[in-house]
């Protein structure tokens, strides 16, 4: 029986179990007995489950951030393009803003 299983190995093995790997494969690979693995699930199962949820949420947030960054980049490019083409319109708007009158001419 192996006794040098770190918390990372314990949590990782429980996550593998939650992801569908057979428990016999897990505790055989770790050289532990069934009762030990069952104890890990009982003691650390909630932590492993929470970590899986946090990993999923983190991936969702990364995807959202990437999408928003792409939209931001696209909008900045559009604004840069617009300001180059219509500088006179922006000059007019800035003058009106300075006077406090932004109504349509």
C-alpha positions in Angstrom: 0.0 0.0 0.0 1.3 3.4 -1.0 1.4 6.0 1.7 2.8 9.0 -0.1 -0.4 10.2 -1.8 -0.5 14.0 -1.8 -3.8 16.0 -1.6 -3.5 16.8 -5.3 -3.4 13.0 -6.1 -6.3 12.3 -3.8 -8.5 15.1 -5.3 -7.4 14.2 -8.8 -8.4 10.6 -8.3 -11.8 11.5 -6.9 -12.3 13.9 -9.9 -11.4 11.0 -12.2 -14.1 8.9 -10.4 -16.6 11.7 -10.9 -15.7 11.9 -14.6 -16.6 8.2 -15.1 -13.4 6.2 -14.5 -13.9 2.9 -12.7 -13.0 3.0 -9.0 -11.2 -0.3 -9.3 -8.8 1.2 -12.0 -8.1 4.2 -9.7 -7.3 2.4 -6.5 -5.4 -0.3 -8.3 -3.2 2.3 -10.1 -2.7 4.2 -6.8 -1.9 0.9 -5.0 -4.5 1.5 -2.3 -7.4 -0.6 -1.1 -11.1 0.0 -1.7 -11.8 1.1 1.9 -9.1 3.8 1.6 -10.6 5.1 -1.7 -14.1 5.1 -0.2 -12.8 7.1 2.7 -11.3 9.6 0.4 -14.6 10.0 -1.4 -16.4 10.5 1.9 -13.8 12.9 3.2 -12.8 14.8 0.1 -15.6 14.3 -2.3 -17.2 17.7 -1.7 -13.9 19.5 -2.3 -13.3 17.6 -5.5 -16.8 18.3 -6.7 -16.4 22.0 -6.0 -13.1 22.1 -7.8 -14.7 20.5 -10.9 -17.5 23.2 -10.8 -14.9 25.9 -10.4 -12.9 24.6 -13.3 -16.0 24.6 -15.5 -16.9 28.1 -14.3 -13.4 29.3 -15.0 -13.5 28.0 -18.5 -16.8 29.7 -19.1 -15.4 33.0 -17.8 -12.3 32.6 -20.0 -14.5 32.1 -23.0 -16.6 35.1 -22.1 -13.5 37.3 -21.6 -12.1 36.2 -24.9 -15.4 37.0 -26.7 -15.7 40.4 -25.0 -12.0 41.2 -25.8 -12.7 40.4 -29.5 -15.8 42.6 -29.5 -13.9 45.4 -27.8 -11.0 45.1 -30.3 -13.5 45.2 -33.2 -15.3 48.3 -31.7 -12.0 50.1 -31.2 -11.0 49.4 -34.8 -14.4 50.6 -36.0 -14.1 53.8 -33.9 -10.6 54.4 -35.2 -11.8 54.0 -38.7 -14.8 56.2 -38.1 -12.7 59.0 -36.5 -10.3 59.0 -39.5 -13.1 59.2 -42.0 -15.4 61.6 -40.2 -13.1 63.8 -38.3 -15.1 66.9 -39.3 -18.3 65.4 -37.7 -16.5 64.7 -34.5 -15.0 68.2 -34.5 -18.5 69.6 -34.8 -19.8 67.4 -32.0 -16.9 68.4 -29.8 -17.6 72.1 -30.4 -21.3 71.6 -29.6 -20.4 69.6 -26.5 -18.3 72.5 -25.3 -21.3 74.8 -25.7 -23.6 72.4 -23.9 -25.8 71.9 -27.0 -25.7 68.4 -28.5 -29.0 68.6 -30.3 -29.1 67.5 -33.9 -28.3 70.4 -36.3 
